[in-house]
Amino acid sequence: TEWEDDMYECGPPPTYERSCWMDKKFTLGLGPFANLPYFIDGDVKIVESNAILRYIAEQHDLCGTTKQEKALCAMYEHVVMGFRNGFVGLCYGPGYDEKRGPYITDLKETKLPKFVEALGEKKYLAGDNITFPDFHFYELLDQHLLFEPGCLDAFPTLKAYHERIGELPKIKAYRASERFFAHPVNNPMAHWK
C-alpha cells in the first residue's frame, strides 16, 4: 500500500506543546473521533490503529483465508493490541523506574511464553498464512528488542518468527529505506522513547 507519512512533533518539555496537531485535527474530515494515527484513502477516512490495519489488510487478503484463520486473526488483532497497550502504559505512565523491572520479568515469564504456546508449530499467529496481526506483533517484538536487548534469546520460536517476518521482501526493503527509523518509538513525553 502506498502511503504518505504526516509526522506531527510535540514541543519541548515541560508542556510538550501540540498545536501542530491540535490546530489541524478537526480540519481533515476525520469526524468526532479524530485522532492519531489516521488514514485517508480517497473518501475513506478512519482513525485507530486496528481499524487502519484491518482496512489495509482487507485490501490485501491479510485477514485469513479459512474460517479458523479469520477467527484467529480477529482474536490476535486484540491480543496483540492488549500487549501493545501494556507496553504503552509502562512507557507513558507514572512509576516507570519502579515498574520497568517487573514488566521485564512478566514479559519473560508470562507474556512471551504465551505467544510461544500460541504459535506452537505454526509459521504465523493464525496458521500457515500471514495475517495483519503478525505485522503488529512483529513491530512489538522489534520494539521490545530495543527496550530489552536479548529478550528473545530464551525463545527460539519467537526469535525465528521475528526473523521470518523481517526477511519478507517488502519488510526488508522498507527497513533498508530512508523511511524507516527504529527510534524514537514513542513521543518525547514518554519515559522510554
C-alpha positions as CSV (number, residue, x, y, z in Angstrom):
1,T,0.0,0.0,0.0
2,E,1.4,3.4,-1.0
3,W,1.2,5.9,1.8
4,E,2.3,9.4,2.8
5,D,3.5,9.8,6.4
6,D,2.5,13.1,8.0
7,M,4.5,13.5,11.2
8,Y,3.5,15.8,14.0
9,E,6.1,16.8,16.5
10,C,5.4,17.9,20.1
11,G,7.2,20.9,21.6
12,P,9.8,20.7,24.3
13,P,9.2,19.8,27.9
14,P,7.6,20.6,30.2
15,T,4.4,21.4,28.2
16,Y,5.1,19.3,25.1
17,E,3.0,21.8,23.1
18,R,0.9,20.1,20.4
19,S,-0.6,22.9,18.3
20,C,0.8,21.4,15.1
21,W,-1.7,18.6,15.5
22,M,-4.4,20.2,17.5
23,D,-4.8,23.1,15.0
24,K,-5.3,20.5,12.2
25,K,-7.1,17.7,14.0
26,F,-10.7,18.7,13.1
27,T,-9.9,20.1,9.6
28,L,-9.2,16.7,8.0
29,G,-12.8,15.4,8.0
30,L,-11.9,12.6,10.3
31,G,-15.1,13.0,12.3
32,P,-15.7,13.5,16.0
33,F,-13.2,10.8,17.0
34,A,-10.3,12.5,15.1
35,N,-7.0,11.1,16.5
36,L,-3.6,9.8,15.6
37,P,-3.0,7.7,13.7
38,Y,-5.3,8.5,10.9
39,F,-5.6,7.1,7.4
40,I,-7.2,8.7,4.4
41,D,-7.9,6.6,1.2
42,G,-10.0,8.8,-1.1
43,D,-13.4,9.2,0.6
44,V,-12.5,6.7,3.4
45,K,-11.2,8.5,6.4
46,I,-10.5,6.4,9.6
47,V,-8.7,6.6,12.9
48,E,-7.5,4.0,15.4
49,S,-4.6,1.6,14.7
50,N,-6.5,-1.6,14.5
51,A,-9.2,-0.1,12.2
52,I,-6.5,1.2,9.9
53,L,-4.6,-2.1,10.0
54,R,-7.8,-4.1,9.2
55,Y,-8.8,-1.8,6.4
56,I,-5.4,-2.1,4.7
57,A,-5.3,-5.9,5.4
58,E,-8.7,-6.4,3.8
59,Q,-7.4,-4.8,0.6
60,H,-4.6,-7.3,0.5
61,D,-6.3,-10.5,1.7
62,L,-4.4,-10.5,5.1
63,C,-7.4,-11.3,7.3
64,G,-7.2,-15.1,6.9
65,T,-8.4,-17.5,4.2
66,T,-10.3,-20.1,6.2
67,K,-12.9,-19.8,8.9
68,Q,-10.3,-20.8,11.6
69,E,-7.7,-18.3,10.3
70,K,-10.3,-15.5,10.2
71,A,-11.3,-16.2,13.7
72,L,-7.7,-16.4,15.0
73,C,-6.9,-13.2,13.0
74,A,-9.7,-11.3,14.8
75,M,-8.6,-12.7,18.1
76,Y,-4.9,-11.9,17.7
77,E,-5.8,-8.4,16.5
78,H,-7.0,-7.7,20.0
79,V,-4.5,-9.9,21.9
80,V,-1.6,-8.0,20.2
81,M,-3.2,-4.7,20.9
82,G,-3.5,-5.7,24.6
83,F,0.2,-6.4,24.6
84,R,0.9,-3.0,23.0
85,N,-1.4,-1.2,25.5
86,G,0.5,-2.7,28.4
87,F,3.8,-1.6,26.9
88,V,2.5,1.9,26.2
89,G,1.1,2.2,29.7
90,L,4.6,1.4,31.1
91,C,6.3,3.8,28.7
92,Y,4.0,6.7,29.4
93,G,2.5,6.0,32.8
94,P,3.7,7.0,36.3
95,G,6.3,4.9,38.1
96,Y,8.3,3.8,35.1
97,D,11.5,3.3,37.0
98,E,9.8,1.1,39.6
99,K,7.7,-0.8,37.0
100,R,10.3,-1.5,34.3
101,G,11.9,-4.4,36.1
102,P,8.6,-6.2,37.0
103,Y,7.4,-5.6,33.4
104,I,10.5,-7.3,32.0
105,T,10.1,-10.2,34.4
106,D,6.4,-10.6,33.4
107,L,7.4,-10.3,29.7
108,K,9.9,-13.2,30.0
109,E,7.9,-15.3,32.4
110,T,4.3,-14.8,31.2
111,K,3.7,-12.8,28.0
112,L,6.4,-14.2,25.7
113,P,5.8,-17.8,26.8
114,K,2.1,-17.4,26.0
115,F,2.9,-16.3,22.5
116,V,5.3,-19.3,22.1
117,E,2.5,-21.6,23.1
118,A,0.1,-19.8,20.8
119,L,2.5,-20.1,17.8
120,G,3.2,-23.8,18.5
121,E,4.4,-25.2,15.2
122,K,2.6,-22.6,13.1
123,K,4.5,-20.2,10.9
124,Y,2.3,-17.3,11.9
125,L,-0.2,-16.4,14.6
126,A,-3.3,-17.6,12.7
127,G,-1.7,-20.5,10.9
128,D,0.4,-21.0,7.7
129,N,-0.7,-17.8,6.1
130,I,0.4,-14.4,7.4
131,T,-2.4,-12.1,8.7
132,F,-2.2,-8.5,9.7
133,P,-1.8,-9.1,13.5
134,D,1.6,-10.7,12.6
135,F,2.9,-7.3,11.4
136,H,1.7,-5.6,14.5
137,F,3.3,-8.3,16.7
138,Y,6.5,-8.2,14.7
139,E,6.7,-4.4,15.4
140,L,6.2,-5.0,19.1
141,L,8.9,-7.7,19.2
142,D,11.1,-5.2,17.4
143,Q,10.4,-2.5,19.9
144,H,11.0,-4.9,22.8
145,L,14.3,-5.9,21.4
146,L,15.3,-2.2,21.5
147,F,13.8,-1.9,25.0
148,E,15.4,-5.0,26.4
149,P,18.1,-6.3,24.0
150,G,18.2,-10.1,24.1
151,C,14.7,-10.5,25.4
152,L,14.0,-13.2,22.7
153,D,17.2,-15.2,23.4
154,A,15.4,-17.7,25.5
155,F,12.6,-18.0,23.0
156,P,13.9,-19.5,19.7
157,T,10.3,-19.9,18.4
158,L,9.8,-16.1,18.7
159,K,13.3,-15.3,17.5
160,A,12.7,-17.4,14.3
161,Y,9.2,-15.8,13.9
162,H,10.7,-12.3,14.2
163,E,13.5,-13.2,11.7
164,R,11.0,-14.8,9.3
165,I,8.8,-11.7,9.1
166,G,11.9,-9.4,8.9
167,E,13.1,-11.3,5.9
168,L,9.9,-10.8,3.9
169,P,11.0,-8.8,0.8
170,K,8.8,-5.8,1.4
171,I,9.6,-5.6,5.1
172,K,13.3,-6.0,4.4
173,A,13.1,-3.3,1.7
174,Y,11.2,-0.9,4.0
175,R,13.7,-1.4,6.8
176,A,16.6,-0.6,4.4
177,S,14.8,2.5,3.1
178,E,15.1,6.1,4.3
179,R,11.5,6.0,5.6
180,F,12.4,3.5,8.3
181,F,13.5,4.6,11.7
182,A,14.0,2.4,14.8
183,H,13.9,5.3,17.3
184,P,12.1,7.1,18.7
185,V,9.4,4.5,19.4
186,N,7.3,6.9,21.5
187,N,6.7,10.7,21.8
188,P,9.1,12.9,23.8
189,M,6.9,12.8,26.9
190,A,7.3,9.1,27.3
191,H,9.7,7.7,29.9
192,W,11.2,5.4,27.3
193,K,11.4,6.7,23.8
